[in-house]
Amino acid sequence: MINAIGVNDQVSLVMALRKKGISDIEILRAMELVPREYFTHPAFKEQAYYDIALPIDCGQTISQPYIVAYMSEVLAVDKAQKILEIGTGSGYQTAVLSHLGRRVFTIEAHRELHNSAQQKFDDLELDNIVTKVGDGFEGWPEQAPFDRIVVTAAAPEIPSPLLEQLALGGRLVMPVGDSRDSQKITIVDRTNSGFEREQTLPVQFVPLVRCNENMD
């Protein structure tokens, strides 16, 4: 098991998240358990516990901790639920979710990021995460339906296969917008009568991309 470094910074970060309005105890505990510096690019280790997004490989980012906590909170996960994550990236959001739900299925378009994240999950003994390289626009139909779906990259609209793979009573959370300046966190609940949508926080995420084995 990897020993977390920068524990004082980690505790300070959790305290800062509380001050920003994150109140769910399970999410705060997960944020404290997951060592963000382990998922951060080596060049930015000293900034691992700043509440900012940081660059990682393949032109992607590790999200701002507040956004990770916020998206986890509005996702409203419980321990019995199966989660689909689109965009593994560094693996940080995935690791947080692994402490909240029963199992996390996560898809990454870039094989390099997938391999790196899988190694981190193995090192941290997070054995309820299932990973694959794939096209996030298509979801993971073989494992559907999902109680919760979270997308960690933005698109002008929510891909229809993801809505189809959301269980009745399930919730999807995704940044949606035509440009970085117009993105908002969008929450979709699937009910007996269809899909109910709500837009909340303005955000700036990297775009959701199609899987291409040559893109790395």
VOPA-179702 format. One line per 8 residues: number of its first residue (from 1); their letters; for each residue x, y, z of C-alpha. Coordinates in steps of 0.001 Angstrom, whole numbers, always signed. Layout:
<recs>
NUM> a> X,Y,Z; ...
</recs>
This chain:
<recs>
1> minaigvn> +0,+0,+0; +1359,+3442,-955; +1830,+5758,+2019; +342,+9197,+1332; +2800,+12086,+1568; +1892,+15688,+2273; -697,+14666,+4869; -889,+18141,+6397
9> dqvslvma> -1577,+19623,+2974; -4235,+16974,+2398; -5987,+17853,+5662; -5765,+21556,+4818; -7331,+20882,+1439; -10249,+19036,+3024; -10771,+21925,+5444; -10781,+24336,+2486
17> lrkkgisd> -13370,+22200,+699; -15601,+22354,+3767; -15349,+26143,+3750; -16362,+26142,+79; -19558,+24261,+909; -18692,+20571,+475; -20531,+19003,+3392; -20906,+15296,+2582
25> ieilrame> -18797,+13454,+5149; -18165,+10452,+2890; -16844,+12687,+109; -14601,+14636,+2463; -13294,+11330,+3823; -12623,+10063,+284; -10799,+13289,-600; -8649,+12825,+2502
33> lvpreyft> -7929,+9159,+1732; -6832,+9673,-1888; -3269,+11083,-2205; -3627,+13681,-4980; +134,+14082,-5342; +305,+10471,-6516; -1943,+11322,-9481; -191,+14605,-10313
41> hpafkeqa> +2488,+14983,-12981; +5960,+14971,-11328; +6604,+18534,-12503; +3642,+19767,-10442; +3982,+17679,-7252; +4519,+20771,-5088; +1156,+22122,-6253; -739,+18876,-5702
49> yydialpi> -2835,+20250,-2825; -3542,+23642,-4322; -7193,+23920,-5287; -6379,+24236,-8986; -6430,+22074,-12104; -2996,+20890,-13264; -1659,+19573,-16593; -1071,+15861,-17125
57> dcgqtisq> +71,+13942,-20198; -1782,+13825,-23546; -2922,+17441,-23236; -5341,+16583,-20409; -5698,+17878,-16848; -6237,+16647,-13321; -9312,+18548,-12181; -9424,+21123,-9419
65> pyivayms> -10128,+19305,-6124; -13210,+21432,-5474; -14675,+20377,-8833; -13897,+16701,-8099; -15625,+17031,-4724; -18543,+19014,-6156; -19209,+16582,-8997; -18961,+13676,-6557
73> evlavdka> -21408,+15387,-4211; -24052,+16175,-6844; -23627,+12660,-8255; -25079,+11490,-4906; -23490,+8034,-4860; -24199,+5366,-2285; -22211,+2239,-1450; -24513,-98,-3381
81> qkileigt> -24274,+1702,-6720; -22459,+936,-9964; -20754,+3956,-11532; -19603,+4644,-15088; -16897,+7278,-15481; -16067,+8683,-18920; -12517,+10035,-18987; -10204,+8279,-16523
89> gsgyqtav> -7465,+10867,-17060; -5050,+10864,-14149; -7332,+8503,-12216; -7865,+10941,-9336; -11638,+11325,-9721; -11883,+7556,-10259; -10046,+6869,-7016; -12340,+9204,-5087
97> lshlgrrv> -15407,+7499,-6566; -14014,+4079,-5643; -14460,+5026,-1982; -18076,+6054,-2551; -19701,+3385,-4745; -19744,-388,-5123; -17819,-543,-8393; -16445,+2014,-10847
105> ftieahre> -16199,+1276,-14570; -13950,+3873,-16185; -13149,+4512,-19858; -10134,+6434,-21194; -9489,+7354,-24830; -5686,+7629,-24421; -3912,+4327,-23814; -976,+6092,-22126
113> lhnsaqqk> -3276,+7637,-19506; -5181,+4378,-19103; -2005,+2414,-18410; -695,+4997,-15953; -3978,+5174,-14051; -4315,+1383,-13913; -855,+1130,-12356; -1831,+3701,-9718
121> fddleldn> -5035,+1825,-8888; -3019,-1373,-8502; -440,+337,-6280; -3160,+1820,-4079; -5022,-1515,-3960; -8251,-17,-5313; -9765,-3309,-6409; -13303,-2127,-7201
129> ivtkvgdg> -12229,-226,-10338; -12565,-1741,-13832; -10773,+100,-16649; -10625,+8,-20413; -9385,+2006,-23392; -12419,+3003,-25401; -14695,+5634,-26872; -16482,+7457,-24095
137> fegwpeqa> -19152,+8691,-26488; -20367,+5085,-26735; -20270,+4313,-23020; -19932,+685,-21876; -23082,-1084,-23108; -21915,-4537,-21997; -21986,-3362,-18364; -25123,-1205,-18531
145> pfdrivvt> -27293,-88,-16888; -25431,+2183,-14491; -26813,+3816,-11359; -24528,+6793,-11819; -22598,+8186,-14796; -20023,+10964,-14545; -18253,+12530,-17520; -15017,+14381,-16801
153> aaapeips> -14738,+16164,-20156; -17091,+18530,-21934; -19221,+18275,-25074; -21911,+20462,-26662; -24498,+17853,-25732; -24740,+14632,-23759; -24053,+11579,-25968; -27304,+9647,-26396
161> plleqlal> -25711,+6223,-25629; -24875,+7489,-22131; -28480,+8468,-21503; -29597,+5060,-22766; -27204,+3322,-20353; -28476,+5230,-17325; -30678,+3111,-15062; -34191,+4191,-14162
169> ggrlvmpv> -33770,+6345,-11080; -30148,+6960,-12061; -28223,+10204,-12350; -25690,+11526,-14870; -23362,+14486,-14226; -21403,+16114,-17059; -20008,+19510,-18135; -22015,+20628,-21176
177> gdsrdsqk> -21446,+23626,-23427; -20546,+24758,-26941; -17307,+26381,-25744; -15099,+26573,-22644; -16806,+29850,-21737; -20307,+28371,-21901; -19846,+25082,-20040; -22000,+24280,-17029
185> itivdrtn> -22261,+21192,-14883; -25424,+19459,-16069; -27310,+16998,-13875; -29674,+14532,-15531; -32053,+12275,-13598; -33840,+9415,-15364; -37432,+9106,-14189; -40493,+7147,-15281
193> sgfereqt> -41499,+10101,-17421; -38117,+10677,-19080; -35039,+12778,-18320; -35017,+15771,-15991; -32127,+18226,-16456; -30608,+20934,-14306; -27587,+23149,-14983; -25534,+24393,-12051
201> lpvqfvpl> -21891,+25454,-11798; -19980,+27234,-14624; -16808,+25227,-15391; -14002,+24883,-17934; -13162,+21300,-18921; -11088,+19858,-21746; -13232,+18515,-24615; -14466,+14941,-24725
209> vrcnenmd> -12553,+13178,-27513; -13106,+10077,-29574; -10849,+7098,-28965; -8025,+6756,-31464; -5203,+4360,-30685; -2859,+6591,-32678; -3626,+9763,-30730; -993,+9007,-28083
</recs>
